[in-house]
Amino acid sequence: MKILLIGANGQVGNDLRELLPALGEVVSAAVEGNQDLVIDLKSRDSIVNAVRDVKPDLVVNAAAYTAVDKAEDEPDLARQINAEAVWVLANACKIGGAALVHYSTDYVFDGKANTPYRENASTNPANVYGETKLAGEAAIRDSGVPHLTLRTSWVYSTHGHNFLLTMLRLAQEKDELDIVDDQHGTPTWANTIARATVHALSTFAEGDSPVQALEKTGGTYNVTAEGYTTWFGFATFLLGYATQLRLVQHLPELSPVTSEDFPTKASRPAWSVLDNTRFCEQFGWTPPAWQTAVRHCLDQLVERLA
Ligand SMILES: NC(=O)c1ccc[n+]([C@@H]2O[C@H](COP(=O)([O-])OP(=O)(O)OC[C@H]3O[C@@H](n4cnc5c(N)ncnc54)[C@H](OP(=O)(O)O)[C@@H]3O)[C@@H](O)[C@H]2O)c1
C-alpha cells in the first residue's frame, strides 16, 4: 500500500510519520521543505499534482488550520485550508482511486448537551474553526470518496502548540494560574490518534484495497481518549504528575475560573465530550483513559529530555 501523508510536521502528523510505515510505503508531505514533498493546501495545483504524481492508495490528511482564536480574524484562510482544500483533495483522491483519512473536531458541536456526543448528533459550531472543519467533513462526504473522518479533541503532544506544553512553561514562570473549569472535554494525546488510525487501517480484510475496505467500513467516527475533564482538571492532573517527574520544580497555585473570567476571541463549547463506542465496536480498539495517556506523554517527554 502506498500512503501519502499530508501535514507530517503537525502533532498528529508527526506520530503518523512514525507509525504508518507499518502499513506500507509512506510519502510524507508538509508545507515546509523538510519532508519528501511540499504540499501547500492553499494551492489547488499543489494538492492535485501531488495526488496525481504520487499515485497513493491512501491519503492521510493531518494538516489543518488549527488556530481556534486566530480563525475568528482569518475566516477566509481557515475556510480555504479546512474546507476548500479538503474538497479539492477529496476529489483528487476520488479521481485517482485513493481512499482518504481525515481528522475533524469536537468543536463541530455547540456544547449544549450533557452526555457524550455520538457521531450522528446535531452539529452547530460555536466558532469559525468549528464551522470550517464541519464544512470539510461535508466536502468529503459530498465528493463520494471512500473515507474515514476521525473526530477528536483537545490534542496535545511532546511538541507543537498545545495546552500541556503551555502549562509546563507557565508553571516555570508563575506562582498562580487561573484555569477555565466550565468547559468539559477529553484531552487526547496525538499518539493515541495515530495509533487508532493505524489500528483501523490494519483491520482491512485480506486483499481489500483501502478504497474497497472504506467503502464498507468508512464514515465518521469519534476517536478521543476515554473519560473527560475540564481544562482545570487537565492542568491539575498534568502538573501534579510533572511535579512527581521533576519536570516542574514547584506546583503553582491553580484557581478554577469560568469562561467569562477568561474571555477568548472564539467562544468554545461548555461540553464537547465525544462517545467512542462506534469506533471501538467497528475496529475492536479502545483508547486509553485520558490520565493514562497524559502520564505516558510526560514519561516520553522526560526520556527525550534525558
Ligand atoms: N489541536 C487540537 O486540539 C485538535 C482538536 C480537535 C481536532 N483536531 C484536528 O486534528 C488534526 C490534527 O491536528 P494537530 O493538532 O496535529 O494540528 P497541528 O499540530 O496544528 O498541525 C497541523 C499541521 O498542518 C499544517 N498546515 C497548516 N496550514 C497548511 C497548509 N496551508 N498546507 C499544508 N499544511 C498546512 C501545519 O503546518 P505549520 O505548522 O507549518 O503551519 C501543521 O504542521 C486536524 O485536522 C485538526 O483540525 C485538532
The ligand as an SDF file (V2000), in Angstrom:
LIG
                    3D

 48 52  0  0  0  0  0  0  0  0999 V2000
   -5.1450   20.5530   18.0720 N   0  0  0  0  0  0  0  0  0  0  0  0
   -6.3210   20.2090   18.6000 C   0  0  0  0  0  0  0  0  0  0  0  0
   -6.5860   20.4360   19.7890 O   0  0  0  0  0  0  0  0  0  0  0  0
   -7.3470   19.4980   17.7570 C   0  0  0  0  0  0  0  0  0  0  0  0
   -8.6090   19.2340   18.3160 C   0  0  0  0  0  0  0  0  0  0  0  0
   -9.5540   18.5710   17.5460 C   0  0  0  0  0  0  0  0  0  0  0  0
   -9.2640   18.1810   16.2530 C   0  0  0  0  0  0  0  0  0  0  0  0
   -8.0450   18.4770   15.7240 N   0  0  0  0  0  0  0  0  0  0  0  0
   -7.7950   18.1090   14.3290 C   0  0  0  0  0  0  0  0  0  0  0  0
   -6.8030   17.0900   14.3210 O   0  0  0  0  0  0  0  0  0  0  0  0
   -5.9970   17.2340   13.1280 C   0  0  0  0  0  0  0  0  0  0  0  0
   -4.5370   17.3000   13.5240 C   0  0  0  0  0  0  0  0  0  0  0  0
   -4.3720   18.4160   14.3980 O   0  0  0  0  0  0  0  0  0  0  0  0
   -2.9750   18.7660   15.0850 P   0  0  0  0  0  0  0  0  0  0  0  0
   -3.2540   19.1810   16.4710 O   0  0  0  0  0  0  0  0  0  0  0  0
   -1.9920   17.6900   14.7910 O   0  0  0  0  0  0  0  0  0  0  0  0
   -2.6320   20.0890   14.2430 O   0  0  0  0  0  0  0  0  0  0  0  0
   -1.2670   20.9050   14.2230 P   0  0  0  0  0  0  0  0  0  0  0  0
   -0.2880   20.3800   15.2000 O   0  0  0  0  0  0  0  0  0  0  0  0
   -1.6630   22.3500   14.2430 O   0  0  0  0  0  0  0  0  0  0  0  0
   -0.7260   20.5310   12.7810 O   0  0  0  0  0  0  0  0  0  0  0  0
   -1.3720   20.9530   11.6290 C   0  0  0  0  0  0  0  0  0  0  0  0
   -0.3620   20.9170   10.5070 C   0  0  0  0  0  0  0  0  0  0  0  0
   -0.9980   21.4440    9.3350 O   0  0  0  0  0  0  0  0  0  0  0  0
   -0.0350   22.2170    8.6770 C   0  0  0  0  0  0  0  0  0  0  0  0
   -0.6190   23.2170    7.8120 N   0  0  0  0  0  0  0  0  0  0  0  0
   -1.2140   24.3830    8.1370 C   0  0  0  0  0  0  0  0  0  0  0  0
   -1.5370   25.0470    7.0200 N   0  0  0  0  0  0  0  0  0  0  0  0
   -1.1490   24.3010    5.9740 C   0  0  0  0  0  0  0  0  0  0  0  0
   -1.1900   24.4480    4.5760 C   0  0  0  0  0  0  0  0  0  0  0  0
   -1.6780   25.5420    4.0020 N   0  0  0  0  0  0  0  0  0  0  0  0
   -0.6990   23.4650    3.8030 N   0  0  0  0  0  0  0  0  0  0  0  0
   -0.1640   22.3450    4.3480 C   0  0  0  0  0  0  0  0  0  0  0  0
   -0.0750   22.1550    5.6650 N   0  0  0  0  0  0  0  0  0  0  0  0
   -0.5700   23.1140    6.4680 C   0  0  0  0  0  0  0  0  0  0  0  0
    0.7320   22.9080    9.7860 C   0  0  0  0  0  0  0  0  0  0  0  0
    1.9580   23.3920    9.3140 O   0  0  0  0  0  0  0  0  0  0  0  0
    2.6300   24.6520   10.0430 P   0  0  0  0  0  0  0  0  0  0  0  0
    2.8380   24.2660   11.4560 O   0  0  0  0  0  0  0  0  0  0  0  0
    3.8700   24.8680    9.2650 O   0  0  0  0  0  0  0  0  0  0  0  0
    1.6280   25.7650    9.9000 O   0  0  0  0  0  0  0  0  0  0  0  0
    0.8870   21.7900   10.7740 C   0  0  0  0  0  0  0  0  0  0  0  0
    2.0420   21.0280   10.5360 O   0  0  0  0  0  0  0  0  0  0  0  0
   -6.5160   18.4670   12.4200 C   0  0  0  0  0  0  0  0  0  0  0  0
   -7.4360   18.0850   11.4300 O   0  0  0  0  0  0  0  0  0  0  0  0
   -7.2380   19.2430   13.4970 C   0  0  0  0  0  0  0  0  0  0  0  0
   -8.2690   20.0660   12.9840 O   0  0  0  0  0  0  0  0  0  0  0  0
   -7.0740   19.1020   16.4490 C   0  0  0  0  0  0  0  0  0  0  0  0
  1  2  1  0
  2  3  2  0
  2  4  1  0
  4  5  1  0
  4 48  2  0
  5  6  2  0
  6  7  1  0
  7  8  2  0
  8  9  1  0
  8 48  1  0
  9 10  1  0
  9 46  1  0
 10 11  1  0
 11 12  1  0
 11 44  1  0
 12 13  1  0
 13 14  1  0
 14 15  2  0
 14 16  1  0
 14 17  1  0
 17 18  1  0
 18 19  2  0
 18 20  1  0
 18 21  1  0
 21 22  1  0
 22 23  1  0
 23 24  1  0
 23 42  1  0
 24 25  1  0
 25 26  1  0
 25 36  1  0
 26 27  1  0
 26 35  1  0
 27 28  2  0
 28 29  1  0
 29 30  1  0
 29 35  2  0
 30 31  1  0
 30 32  2  0
 32 33  1  0
 33 34  2  0
 34 35  1  0
 36 37  1  0
 36 42  1  0
 37 38  1  0
 38 39  2  0
 38 40  1  0
 38 41  1  0
 42 43  1  0
 44 45  1  0
 44 46  1  0
 46 47  1  0
M  CHG  2   8   1  16  -1
M  END
$$$$
